[in-house]
Amino acid sequence: MNISGLQAGDVELTITNLLGQLVIETKEMSGNGQVAISGVNSFKAGIYHVTILQNEQSTSKKIVIK
């Protein structure tokens, strides 16, 4: 999975399931405005919350895995 539209710099990403259980937590460097997250293909079907923290600003999105 790729996340784009980011500013260059450090990015903290967390992905949780609907139960609030942490699935992935990672810190990445966004040099070109995007970050690739590996391992998403192995997720079970369901809804997940992705939280992106960059420059003290937080954004949350839902993703659906079928």
Secondary structure, 3 states (H helix, E strand, C coil): CEEECCCCEEEEEEEEECCCCEEEEEEEEECCCEEECCCHHHCCCEEEEEEEEECCEEEEEEEEEC
